[in-house]
Amino acid sequence: MRAVDQVISQRLNSGVPLVGQVSQYIIAAGGKRLRPALLLMTCGALGYQSAQRFNLAAVVEFIHTATLLHDDVVDESVLRRGNPTANETFGNPASVLVGDFLYSRAFQMMVEAQNMRIMQVLADATNVIAEGEVMQLMNMHNAGLDEAGYLQVIRSKTAKLFEASARVGAILAGAEPALEEACAEYGQALGTAFQVIDDVLDYAGDAAVMGKSLGDDLREGKATLPLIAAMQRGNGSQRELIRHAIENGATEQLEAVIAIVRETGALEVSRQAAAREAERAVAAAQRLPAGAHADSLLQLAAQLLERQS
C-alpha cells in the first residue's frame, strides 16, 4: 500500500495548482483504501508480483475518489471522514472538475497497462457506477423502493468497483476463467455487504467514529435497507412516519425514525442481509489457492460485519 500511495502522489501532479490541491486534500483525508487493497490481495493470492499492480491499484482509487468528489456535490454533503468535504472547502465547481481530472488520469494510467481486457473491465465498471448514481438520484424521496431495487442500486454504485478491482487482479495474474469469476464474485459480495453495513451505521453508528453526520441518508431522501425493512415490519403509523420522512427528507424526525428502525428489528434484518453477502464472499475466497493472501480475504469478509465506521 505504501507503493500504491507513492504512485498516487506521483500521478496527482498537474500543471494546474488547484487540481493538485483538491486531489491531495481528498486523498490525504485517508479512507480505508479497500479497493486497491483488494486488487493487491487478489494479485498476491494468485502469485502476481509485478509492479503494474501498484499502477492499477492507484487507478481504482482514483476512480473511487472521483465518485466521492461528485457524490458530495450531488448530496450536498459537508463532512466526510471527519473533515469538511472538498466541495465545502473549495466549492462545487472545483470538486466536479477535479473529479473529471481524476477520471481522465485513471484512464491515462490504465492505457499504460496495454491490456484491452483490463481497460474493458474498468471502463465498463465506471459506466455502471455512473448508471448506479443516476438510479439513486431517480430514487431519491421514493418511499416505495423495495429491497430488490435497493440492491440493484448498491451493486451498481458501490459493489461494481469492488468487483472490478478483484477481477483486474485476476486478469493481471493470468488466472483461468473459473478463478477470475471467483475473484469477481468475492468483490461483488464484499462490496454489497460493505454498503449495507454503511447504511446500517447511518442509523446505528457514532458520528464521531464514522466521521460523517448521522441521518445524512434520511436528509437526502434515500430509502436504504434499514428504512425499507422498518416499513415492512412496522405498524401503520410507523410506516407513515417513515414514508413522510423519506419523501420530505425530514431530519427533524430523525430520532423517531431511529427509534422505529430499532424497535422493528430492521437493523438486525439489514445486518443479516450483509452477513449473507459476506458468507457469499467467504465461499468465493475459498475457491482461491490457499495461502496468506486468501486468508486475508477471508478475514476481511468476516471483519466487515464488525465495522463501526
C-alpha positions as CSV (number, residue, x, y, z in Angstrom):
1,M,0.0,0.0,0.0
2,R,3.0,2.4,0.6
3,A,4.0,1.7,-3.1
4,V,0.4,2.5,-4.2
5,D,0.5,5.7,-2.2
6,Q,3.7,6.7,-4.0
7,V,2.1,6.1,-7.3
8,I,-0.9,8.2,-6.3
9,S,1.3,11.0,-5.1
10,Q,3.3,11.0,-8.4
11,R,0.3,10.9,-10.7
12,L,-1.6,13.7,-8.9
13,N,0.9,16.1,-10.4
14,S,-0.6,18.7,-12.7
15,G,0.4,22.0,-14.1
16,V,-2.8,23.5,-12.7
17,P,-2.2,24.1,-9.0
18,L,-5.9,23.8,-7.9
19,V,-6.1,20.3,-9.4
20,G,-3.3,19.0,-7.2
21,Q,-4.5,20.9,-4.2
22,V,-8.0,19.5,-4.3
23,S,-6.8,16.0,-5.2
24,Q,-4.3,15.9,-2.4
25,Y,-6.9,17.2,0.0
26,I,-9.3,14.3,-0.5
27,I,-6.6,11.6,-0.9
28,A,-4.8,12.8,2.3
29,A,-8.1,12.7,4.2
30,G,-7.4,9.0,4.5
31,G,-10.1,6.3,3.9
32,K,-9.9,2.6,4.0
33,R,-8.3,2.1,0.6
34,L,-10.3,-1.1,0.4
35,R,-10.5,-1.3,-3.4
36,P,-6.7,-1.0,-4.1
37,A,-6.0,-3.4,-1.2
38,L,-8.5,-5.9,-2.7
39,L,-6.6,-5.7,-6.0
40,L,-3.3,-6.3,-4.3
41,M,-4.6,-9.2,-2.2
42,T,-6.1,-10.8,-5.3
43,C,-2.8,-10.5,-7.1
44,G,-1.0,-11.9,-4.1
45,A,-3.4,-14.9,-3.8
46,L,-2.8,-15.7,-7.5
47,G,1.0,-15.2,-7.4
48,Y,1.3,-11.9,-9.4
49,Q,4.1,-9.7,-8.1
50,S,5.0,-7.3,-11.0
51,A,4.8,-3.5,-10.4
52,Q,1.9,-3.0,-12.7
53,R,-0.4,-4.0,-9.8
54,F,0.6,-0.7,-8.0
55,N,-0.4,1.3,-11.0
56,L,-3.8,-0.3,-11.4
57,A,-4.4,-0.2,-7.6
58,A,-3.9,3.6,-7.9
59,V,-6.3,3.6,-10.9
60,V,-9.2,2.1,-8.9
61,E,-8.5,4.5,-6.0
62,F,-8.6,7.5,-8.5
63,I,-11.9,6.2,-9.9
64,H,-13.3,5.9,-6.4
65,T,-12.1,9.3,-5.3
66,A,-13.7,10.9,-8.4
67,T,-17.0,9.4,-7.5
68,L,-16.7,10.8,-3.9
69,L,-16.0,14.3,-5.2
70,H,-19.1,14.1,-7.4
71,D,-21.2,12.4,-4.8
72,D,-20.6,15.0,-2.2
73,V,-21.7,17.7,-4.6
74,V,-24.9,15.9,-5.6
75,D,-25.7,15.0,-1.9
76,E,-24.7,18.5,-0.7
77,S,-22.5,16.8,2.0
78,V,-20.4,18.9,4.3
79,L,-18.5,16.2,6.2
80,R,-16.5,13.1,5.1
81,R,-14.0,11.1,7.2
82,G,-14.3,13.6,10.0
83,N,-13.2,16.6,7.8
84,P,-15.1,19.1,5.7
85,T,-15.8,17.8,2.2
86,A,-13.8,19.1,-0.8
87,N,-17.0,20.9,-2.1
88,E,-17.4,22.5,1.3
89,T,-13.7,23.7,1.3
90,F,-13.1,24.5,-2.4
91,G,-16.7,24.9,-3.8
92,N,-18.8,22.7,-6.1
93,P,-17.2,23.8,-9.4
94,A,-13.7,22.8,-8.3
95,S,-14.9,19.4,-6.9
96,V,-16.7,18.5,-10.1
97,L,-13.9,19.5,-12.4
98,V,-11.1,17.8,-10.3
99,G,-13.3,14.7,-10.2
100,D,-13.2,14.8,-14.0
101,F,-9.4,15.2,-13.9
102,L,-9.1,12.1,-11.7
103,Y,-11.4,10.0,-14.1
104,S,-9.3,11.1,-17.1
105,R,-6.0,10.5,-15.2
106,A,-7.2,7.0,-14.3
107,F,-7.9,6.2,-18.0
108,Q,-4.5,7.5,-19.0
109,M,-2.9,5.1,-16.4
110,M,-5.0,2.1,-17.4
111,V,-3.9,2.6,-21.0
112,E,-0.3,2.2,-19.8
113,A,-1.1,-1.4,-18.8
114,Q,-1.5,-2.2,-22.5
115,N,-4.2,-4.8,-21.8
116,M,-7.5,-4.3,-23.6
117,R,-9.3,-6.7,-21.2
118,I,-8.4,-4.6,-18.2
119,M,-9.4,-1.4,-20.0
120,Q,-12.8,-3.1,-20.8
121,V,-13.4,-4.2,-17.2
122,L,-12.6,-0.8,-15.8
123,A,-14.4,1.2,-18.5
124,D,-17.5,-0.9,-18.0
125,A,-17.3,-0.6,-14.3
126,T,-17.0,3.2,-14.5
127,N,-20.1,3.3,-16.7
128,V,-22.1,1.0,-14.4
129,I,-21.1,3.2,-11.4
130,A,-22.4,6.3,-13.2
131,E,-25.7,4.4,-14.0
132,G,-26.0,3.5,-10.4
133,E,-25.6,7.1,-9.3
134,V,-28.4,8.1,-11.7
135,M,-30.6,5.3,-10.4
136,Q,-30.0,6.5,-6.9
137,L,-30.9,10.1,-8.0
138,M,-34.1,8.9,-9.5
139,N,-35.0,7.0,-6.3
140,M,-34.4,10.0,-4.0
141,H,-37.5,10.5,-1.9
142,N,-39.1,7.3,-3.2
143,A,-40.7,5.6,-0.2
144,G,-41.9,2.8,-2.5
145,L,-38.4,1.4,-3.2
146,D,-38.2,-2.3,-2.4
147,E,-35.2,-4.4,-1.4
148,A,-34.6,-5.6,-4.9
149,G,-34.4,-2.0,-6.2
150,Y,-32.1,-1.0,-3.4
151,L,-29.8,-3.9,-4.1
152,Q,-29.7,-3.0,-7.8
153,V,-28.5,0.5,-6.9
154,I,-25.8,-0.5,-4.5
155,R,-24.5,-3.3,-6.7
156,S,-24.0,-0.8,-9.4
157,K,-23.0,2.2,-7.4
158,T,-20.7,0.6,-4.8
159,A,-20.1,-3.1,-5.4
160,K,-19.1,-2.8,-9.1
161,L,-15.8,-1.2,-8.4
162,F,-15.0,-3.8,-5.7
163,E,-15.9,-6.5,-8.3
164,A,-13.7,-4.8,-11.0
165,S,-10.8,-4.4,-8.5
166,A,-10.7,-8.1,-7.8
167,R,-11.3,-9.1,-11.4
168,V,-8.4,-6.9,-12.6
169,G,-6.1,-8.6,-10.1
170,A,-7.1,-12.0,-11.5
171,I,-6.6,-10.7,-15.1
172,L,-3.1,-9.4,-14.3
173,A,-2.3,-12.8,-12.8
174,G,-3.5,-14.6,-16.0
175,A,-6.0,-16.6,-13.9
176,E,-8.2,-19.2,-15.6
177,P,-11.8,-18.2,-16.1
178,A,-13.2,-20.1,-13.0
179,L,-10.7,-18.3,-10.7
180,E,-11.3,-15.0,-12.3
181,E,-15.1,-15.4,-11.7
182,A,-14.4,-16.4,-8.1
183,C,-12.4,-13.2,-7.6
184,A,-15.2,-11.1,-9.2
185,E,-17.9,-12.8,-7.1
186,Y,-15.9,-12.1,-4.0
187,G,-15.5,-8.5,-4.8
188,Q,-19.2,-8.0,-5.7
189,A,-20.4,-9.7,-2.5
190,L,-17.9,-7.8,-0.3
191,G,-18.9,-4.5,-1.9
192,T,-22.6,-5.2,-1.3
193,A,-22.0,-6.2,2.3
194,F,-19.9,-3.1,2.8
195,Q,-22.6,-0.8,1.5
196,V,-25.4,-2.5,3.5
197,I,-23.3,-2.1,6.7
198,D,-22.6,1.6,5.8
199,D,-26.4,2.2,5.5
200,V,-26.9,0.4,8.9
201,L,-24.4,2.7,10.5
202,D,-26.4,5.8,9.4
203,Y,-29.0,4.8,12.0
204,A,-26.8,2.8,14.5
205,G,-23.4,4.4,14.3
206,D,-21.5,7.0,16.2
207,A,-21.0,10.2,14.3
208,A,-17.6,10.9,15.9
209,V,-16.3,7.5,15.0
210,M,-17.9,7.5,11.5
211,G,-16.6,10.9,10.5
212,K,-19.9,11.9,9.0
213,S,-23.2,13.2,10.2
214,L,-25.8,10.6,11.2
215,G,-29.1,10.9,9.3
216,D,-27.4,12.1,6.1
217,D,-29.3,9.3,4.1
218,L,-32.6,10.5,5.5
219,R,-31.9,14.1,4.7
220,E,-31.1,13.1,1.1
221,G,-34.3,11.1,0.9
222,K,-32.6,7.7,0.5
223,A,-34.7,4.7,1.1
224,T,-31.9,2.4,2.4
225,L,-32.4,-1.2,3.6
226,P,-32.9,-0.2,7.3
227,L,-35.8,2.0,6.3
228,I,-37.2,-0.5,3.8
229,A,-37.2,-3.2,6.5
230,A,-38.7,-0.9,9.1
231,M,-41.6,-0.1,6.8
232,Q,-42.2,-3.8,6.1
233,R,-42.2,-4.7,9.8
234,G,-43.8,-1.6,11.4
235,N,-47.4,-0.7,12.1
236,G,-49.5,1.7,10.1
237,S,-48.4,4.9,12.0
238,Q,-44.8,3.8,11.9
239,R,-44.8,3.2,8.2
240,E,-46.5,6.6,7.6
241,L,-43.9,8.4,9.7
242,I,-41.0,6.8,7.8
243,R,-42.8,7.4,4.4
244,H,-43.2,11.1,5.2
245,A,-39.6,11.4,6.4
246,I,-38.2,9.8,3.1
247,E,-40.5,11.8,0.9
248,N,-39.6,15.1,2.6
249,G,-36.1,14.5,3.8
250,A,-37.4,15.3,7.3
251,T,-34.4,15.1,9.6
252,E,-36.4,16.7,12.4
253,Q,-38.0,13.3,12.7
254,L,-34.6,11.5,12.8
255,E,-34.9,10.4,16.5
256,A,-38.4,9.0,15.9
257,V,-37.2,7.2,12.7
258,I,-34.2,5.7,14.5
259,A,-36.4,4.5,17.3
260,I,-38.7,2.8,14.8
261,V,-35.8,1.2,13.0
262,R,-34.5,-0.2,16.2
263,E,-37.9,-1.3,17.6
264,T,-38.9,-3.2,14.5
265,G,-35.7,-5.1,14.3
266,A,-34.8,-3.5,10.9
267,L,-31.2,-3.2,11.9
268,E,-30.9,-6.9,12.6
269,V,-32.7,-7.7,9.3
270,S,-30.2,-5.4,7.5
271,R,-27.2,-7.0,9.3
272,Q,-28.4,-10.4,8.3
273,A,-28.6,-9.3,4.7
274,A,-25.0,-8.1,5.0
275,A,-24.0,-11.4,6.6
276,R,-25.4,-13.4,3.7
277,E,-23.3,-11.3,1.3
278,A,-20.2,-11.8,3.5
279,E,-20.9,-15.6,3.5
280,R,-21.0,-15.5,-0.3
281,A,-17.7,-13.6,-0.3
282,V,-16.2,-16.2,2.0
283,A,-17.4,-19.1,-0.2
284,A,-15.8,-17.4,-3.3
285,A,-12.5,-16.8,-1.5
286,Q,-12.4,-20.4,-0.5
287,R,-12.1,-21.3,-4.2
288,L,-8.7,-19.4,-4.4
289,P,-5.4,-21.1,-3.8
290,A,-4.7,-21.5,-0.1
291,G,-2.2,-19.1,1.4
292,A,-1.7,-15.9,3.4
293,H,-3.4,-13.7,0.9
294,A,-6.5,-15.9,0.6
295,D,-6.6,-16.0,4.4
296,S,-6.6,-12.2,4.5
297,L,-9.5,-12.1,2.0
298,L,-11.5,-14.4,4.3
299,Q,-10.6,-12.3,7.3
300,L,-11.6,-9.1,5.5
301,A,-15.1,-10.5,4.8
302,A,-15.6,-11.6,8.4
303,Q,-14.4,-8.3,9.9
304,L,-16.6,-6.3,7.6
305,L,-19.6,-7.2,9.7
306,E,-18.0,-5.7,12.8
307,R,-17.1,-2.3,11.3
308,Q,-18.1,0.8,13.2
309,S,-17.0,3.5,10.6
